[in-house]
Amino acid sequence: MNIRTSIDAMNQTARPDASLKVWRLDKHGALMAGFSDAIISISPQDCAKRALTVAALDMLGGRTDELAIPPASTTILERAVIMIYPRGEPAISTPDSCAAAIKLLKGLHSVEVTNPPKILVNPFLVDGRYCPLSAWDSLFARRVTMLPKQTREAVLKTFKMSCESFNRSTIARMKGCLIHGDVQFGNMVRLDGTLRLIDWEDARIDHPLIDLAQFLFVNAIPQSQIREVIRAYDPALTTEDLLLFGYLNYLWTCFFMQENQDLMQAARTWAVAQNLPEALCELSEDQKTTKGKSS
């Protein structure tokens, strides 16, 4: 499904009096559109996102109203699946919203996981625990081999360092739990006075700190607030505990999200804040240039 198909499907759903506020399209052709009276998610018909949403919401069980806003309706078209969510008050990046978001994540990660459906289980888990090498081999190894030597060496050295930090920490022994997988303020809505998550299409059983690291990264939480946010999630955590997942977020953005300028800027900001080698900090710029030449 391409951009045109997504927009056509969106137009079939919109009412004349429902003005479009914001929309974004991911690399799979899935569209998230915010109208004045509803939030609409459109995914390709052959995509597993609808099944993931259903499976994740089923796992929430009696805590659904506390943590999530389920789709109010689902429409299946020939080439697309449309899910419509009721529109509440959108979350914006403020200290109060950060605190509410962390409370929301803690609640989500405490949901009991018993015999999860196979579709939700991340293949990067080994015996229920996160395996960095499995993720690396599947997502990044081939792309890294195509980088210039200096950049490639910096990428590999930093991955090795972040893995060592991960393996030394007690977080390496944390079991997988239900995570949201796309924790940004754009996917948080305050409805009936409670901040909840929508767009469960990337939900899965995975390491809980993936959500936390992504929240800090994608929302570009200021460096001055990061330690406080981490402590609010778990006082025993340190910024070093999140290095691996922050780094994998960085690589994912550089390799796969070049068209999202906000994410690319967040990636650059994160890399500089982590004092990464210059060759690695420039990876985001290099990938944008490569993308521009190939398009």
VENVENPE-V457242 format. One line per field, one symbol per residue. ss: DSSP state (H for helix, E for strand, - for the rest). psi: psi as a letter, one per 20 degrees, with the letter a starting at -180 (. if undefined). A space follows every 50 residues. Layout:
ss: ???
psi: ???
This chain:
ss: --HHHHHHHHHHH------EEEEEE-----EEEEE--EEEEEEE----HH HHHHHHHHHHHHHHHHHE----EEEE---EEEEEEE--EE----HHHHHH HHHHHHHHH--------HHHE---EE--EE-HHHHHHHH-HHHHH---HH HHHHHHHHHHHHHHHHHH-HHHH-E-EEE-----HHHEEEE--EEEE--- ---EEE-HHHHHHHHHHH----HHHHHHHHHHH-----HHHHHHHHHHHH HHHHHH----HHHHHHHHHHHHH----HHHH-HHHHHHHHHHHH-
psi: pagggghghghhhqqhjnqpgqqqpriijppoporhjrppppqqhjqjhg hggggghhhhcijghhhroqphqppoahjqppppqqpbpqqrnrhghggh gghgghggiippoplqqhhippiipokiqpohhggghhhhgghhiiqqgg gghgggghggghgggghhqihhjpqqrprgimnqhijppopkjpprpamk ijqroaphigggghggghjlpqhiiggggghhgohiqrhhhjgghgghgg ggghhikhinhghhhhgggggghjlqqghhhihggghgggghhi.
